Amino acid sequence: MGCDQSKPQPPAKAPQPVAPPARPNLPPQRLNQQPQRPQGPAPDLAPGGASRKFCVPSSKHHLIIGKEGETVKRLSAAHNIQIVVSPPDRPSNVVVIEGAPAAIDATVKELEDILHFDFPEGSLSVYSLEIPGHKVGVVIGKGGMTLRDIERTCRCTVTIPPRDKPGPITLEGTAKACEAGLQKIKATIGEEHVQRVVKGVDDTAAAAPPSAGNLPRINLGKRVSRVLFFPEKLEPEGAYTMQVFLQYLGSAEQTLDICVFTMTNDEIANCILNSHRRGVKVRILTDNDQARSLGSDIEKFVRAGIPCTVDDKPEHMHHKFAVLDNRVLINGSFNWTAQAQSGNDENVMITSEPAFIQAYNAEFENLWRKYHH
């Protein structure tokens, strides 16, 4: 039999129109009033949010995250903050917490209780202790009990070198905690067995310069062709990558059109608010879903009187660009979040190339007309 023969079928019904899937969050509308979150009271996202960096040993970061992210999610929801730690493949002692100052303080207190570790205000003290190999086991104790007791009571971390790579024992924490840990180890193995102590600091978080809020604005009339890469680092001119980004973003004098998927970085939000207060005409277009996500800065912008608009389709508004005074374009993979700043591999292009600016300006105007009802 031919393979195209089949059992007779009843006449096909006329196809019925299928409604497109509903957008789960904001309805298609202009954001001309404060949005309400689906559940619970609106969090305090007023201008004045802070971003603080702490030096916390990377060995403790898994406790900050929790099983399947449980701890960081709970703290983020409870205090309306964001916590960013370094990715496993690029360990760093820096932990960034963003939110209202009181919320950051409350989060730090909870984390200190969870970690049994006091967050240093500034530099992380690092003590290296040289002791005889046969005394290392005494510091560890049966089943690690002595080691855990030192960490819990002294509020510092104690790192034991692996057996195949002998080296010093390392204490990390506040100066007070490290000193307490040193005295505890001396009492445990005998002071005479602590052969050498080297005291140092890790000032990774403390050494970061302030944000670009006080840096001089750039003349956007000058030609620029530049690329920035994140996670941030020290750039050739002596500023950190985020400082350079903020310096350009905050240099608009007349107009600032922003079209970005998600915005939760308070340094960037404050830069935009400062431009708005200086009289710059700011317009923001973002994704519907992200506009009401935890930590979004959109409510903050709306309350400040900045026109904000979201898309109205099931797919995402996934652009990440800004046009400054119709003279400079900022564009790239970089979402405007603390995670993108401190953790992700991201890129940003800053250019004054007229053809690019014209194209992106036309795209912004097209989307603004489409969604700004």
N, C-alpha and C positions, 0 to 999 in steps of 0.2 A: 504494500500500500504506500501511496505517496505520503511523505511526512507532513504535507500541508493540509491533509484531510483531518477534520475534527468533528466532534459531536455538535449537532445544531444547537445554537444558543438562542435564548429569547431576545427580542429586540432590546437594544441598549436604551436605558433611560437617559433623558437629557441631562447633561452635567449640571449640577447645582453649584451656584457660586459659593466659594469658600472664603470666609472672612479671614483677613490676615491675623496672625497671632497678636494678641494684645501686649502692649508694652507694660512691663510690670510696675514701673515707678511713676515718674512724672507724666501727666497727660500732655499732649501737644499744646503748649501755651507759652506765652511770654512770662518770664519770671519777674513780675512786677510787685510781688508781695512775698513775704517770708514763707517758704515752703514748709509744710508739716511733714515730719517723718512718720512712717507707717505705724509705729508703735512707740509709746512712751513719750515723755516730754522732750521738747527740742533741747539739745545740749547747748552749753554756753560756748559759742564759737565767735564771741565778740573780738574785735581787733585787740591786739595785745597778747596774742598767743606767743608762747616761747618755744625755743628749740635748744635743748641742753645736751651736751656731750659728756659722757662719763667713761672713765677707764675701768673696765671690768674684765678680768682675765677671760680669755676666750673659752677656757675649760668650763666656765660657768654658764656659757650662753645657752646650752641645751636646757638648763633649768629655767632660764628666762622664757624660752619658747614653750617648754612643756611638751607632753606627749601629744603628737599630731597638732601642735600649735595651740593646745588648750589654754595654757597659762597666758600667753600673749593675747589671745583673743578675749579671754575673760577680763584682763586688765584694760584692754583697749575699750571694750564695751562699758565697763564700770566707770571709767574715768574720762572717757572721750579723748583718749590720747593715742599716739602712734609710737611704737617701739621698733627700732631698726637695729639689727645686729648684723655682723659680717657673715657672708655666705661661707659654708664649710670649706670650699675650695680656696678661699682667700681669707684665712683667719686674721682677725684684728681685735685688739682689746677695746675698740671704741663701740659704745652703745649710745644711740641717739634716741631721746624721748622728746616728743613734740606735743604741745597742748597748753592749756592754761597753767600758769605757775603753780597754783595750789594743787591742780590735778597731777602735775609732775611730781611734786613733793609727796603726795599720797601714794603714787605709784612706786616711787623709790623706797618708801617705807615698807610697802608690801613686799617688794623684791628683796630688800635686805633681810626680811624675816624668812622668806623662802630660801634664799641662798646662804643664810647664816654668814653674811658678808656685808661689811659697811662700805657703801659707795664713797670713794674719795672725792672730795671737793677740789678738783685740780689734778695734780699728778698722782700716778699710782706708784707707791713705794715698792721696790723690788730688792729683796735680800737674798744673796747667794751664800749658802753655808757649806763649807767643806768639812766632812766628818769621815771617820774610818768606815770602810765598807761593811765591817761586821756590826756596825751600830745602826745601819740603815734599817734593818729589820726591827730593831727596838723602836725606832721612830714610827714605823708602820704599825706594829703591834699585831696581836692575834686577830686575823680576819680584818685587819685595817682599823681596829677599834681605836688605837692610840692616835693614829693619824686623823680620824674623824673627830675625835675629842679635841685635838689641837685646833682644828679648823672651826669647830662650833664655838668653843669657848673664847678663842682669840679673834674670831671674825676675819680670818685671812685664808688664802688658799695655800696649800703646801703641795708642791710638785716633786715627786720622787723620780730620779732619772731611771731609765730602763736598765735591766741587768747587763745587757750586752753593750751598753754605752755609759759607763760610769761617769759621774759628774757631780756637781754640787746640788744640794737640795735648794729649791727656790721657794721663797715666801713672797706673796703679793697681796697688797691691800693698802689700807691707810698706814701711815708711819707708826701710829699707835698700835694698830693690829699686828704689824710685822714685828715690832719690838716685843709685844706680848708673846707672839709665836716663838721668837728667838729664845726668850727666857724659859718658855715651857719646854722647848727641846733641850736646852741646857740642863734643866731640872730632871728631864727624863733619862738622858744618856750620860750626864755628868759634864760639867762645864769644861773640864780639861779636854774632852773629846771633840769640842767644837774648835777645829784647828784654825779656821779663817772665816771671816765674815766680810762680804763686800756689799755695801749699801748703795743702791742706785734708784733711779726713777724712770717711769714710762710716762712722758708728758704728751702722748699722742693727742689726747683730747684737749688738754689744757693749752697746748701750744697753738691750736688753730686760731687764726686771727678772727676778729669780729666780722659780721656780715658787711655787705657793701653799702649799707644804708648811709654811711658817712663818707663814702668815697666820692670824689668829684665826678660829675656827669661827663659823658663822652660826647664830643661833637659828631652828631650823626651825619653831618654833611660831608665828612671825610670818607674816602673809600676804605672799605673793610672787606677782607676775605679771610675768614678764620674758622677753624674747627676746634671744638672742645670735646674731650672724652671723659667720661665718668666710669667708675667712681672717682671722686674729686682727688686732686693731688696739687702739689705746689707747681704753679705755672712759671714760665721763664721770667716774668716781670716781678715775681715774688709774692703774688696773690694766689689764693686757692681757686680752683676751677669754678666753684659756685660764686665766689666774689666777682669773677670776670663776667659770668652769666648775668648776675644781678646788676652789675654796673651798666651793661648794655641795656638790659630790660628797663632799668630805672632812668634812662637818659632821654626818653621821649619827651618832647616839649608841647606837642599839639594833639596827636592821636596815638592810641595804643589799641590795636585790634588783636584779640587773643582767641585762638581756636585750638583748644587742647582737650584731649580725651578725659584726663582726670587731674585735679589740682588739690593736693593735701599738704604741700610743703609751706609751713608758716613763714619762712624767710621770703619765699617768693610772693606769698599773699601780702605780706607787709610792704614789700616793694611796690606791688600794684596799688595798694591802698595809698601809699605815699604819693604816687603819681597822680592818682585821682584827686587827692587833697591839694595838689599843686595846680589843679585846673586842667590837667590832661584829659581829653575825652577818651574814656576807656569803654570798650565793648568786649564782652566775653561770650563765646559760644562753646558749649561743652556737651558731653554725652548725657542723655537722659538718665541712664542707670547710675552713672558715676556721680551725678549732681547730688544725689541723696545717699551716697555711700558714707560709711562711717569716716569722720574726719574731713569730709569735703569742705572746701573753703567757699563754696558758692553761696551759702546762706550769709556768710560774712560779707561778701561783695554786695549782695542784694540789699542788706540792711544799710550798707554804706551809700546806697543810691547808684550803684554801677549797673547799667543795663546788662542783663544776662539772659541768654536764650539757650534752650536745649533742642535737640532734634526730636522728631516724632515718628520714628520708624523702628521696626524690630532690630535692625542691624545697628551697629555702633557708629557714632561719629568719632572716628579714630585718629583724626589729625592731631599734630602737635606742632603748631607754628604760631608766630606772632609777627605782625607788621608794625613797625615803629615809624611814625611821621611819614609814611609812604616812602621812606628812604632806606630802611634797613630791615632785613628779614632774618628772624631766628627760627630755625627749623631742624628737625632731626627725630631720632627715635625716643628722645628723652621725655618721659612723662614728668610732670611737675610734682614729684613726690620725694620724700626723704629716702625711700628705698632706692629710687633711681639715682639720687645724689651720692649715697654712701655704699650701695651694694651692687647694683646692676652694671653690666657693660652697656654703656649708652653713648650716643654721639649727638652733638649739636653743631650745626653750621650757622655762622653769622656772616651775612653778605650784603653788600650794597649794589649787587648786580641788578640793573634796571629790569631786565627781562624776567628774572625770577620774582622780583617784587611786584611787577605788573601782574604776573600770572597768579600769584598767591593773593594779592589784593582782590583780583576779580573773583577768585574762589570764595574768599571770605564774604564779599558782597552778595554773591549768589546764594550762599547758605544763609546769610542773615535775612535776605528777602524771603527765603523759603520757609524759615522757621520762626521768625520774629513776628508773631501774630498780635 
